Amino acid sequence: GYFSLGLGLDYKPDSKIITVTFSPLTLNTVVVTTKSLRTKYGNKIDEPLRWEVGAQLTGNLEYTYRDIKISSKLSFFSDYLNKPQNIQIYWDVNANYKVNKFLTASLRTNLIYDNNILIANKSGHLAPRVQFKEVLSLAFSYTFGEFKK
């Protein structure tokens, strides 16, 4: 698990589509309870919690056009105490399309790059790598009974 607490500034221009947050003092906690996974996430084998102190820059975008809603969050974090040149990158994009009154289609992508997370290649060599996940879903929604707004 990842937990983050930061002290900084939040900038929201008049358009209300984009927000930018800069936190020069951010505390990140990495929790890995399974011993066999700890070293793969940058924790020591006897360290279920790892603390990182650094700076974080986050940008958020939320845009709606008719039946399409797109949101995106991009975060950069640099750990002051442990190799500050290694920037951790987290990027989430979520797109929703309301097909009709009952159906909604969603596409979500997540990109992560963190030098502390080690991933094995085909030959078993552990190294930092880009992680990418995408989820395509279709949701059905129906209200039973009377509904008043």
Secondary structure, 3 states (H helix, E strand, C coil): CEEEEEEEEEECCCCCCEEEEEEEEEEEEEECCCHHHHHHHCCCCCCCEEEEEEEEEEEEEEEEECCEEEEEEEEEEEECCCCCCCCEEEEEEEEEEECCCCEEEEEEEEEEECCCCEEECCCCCEEECCEEEEEEEEEECCCCCCCCC
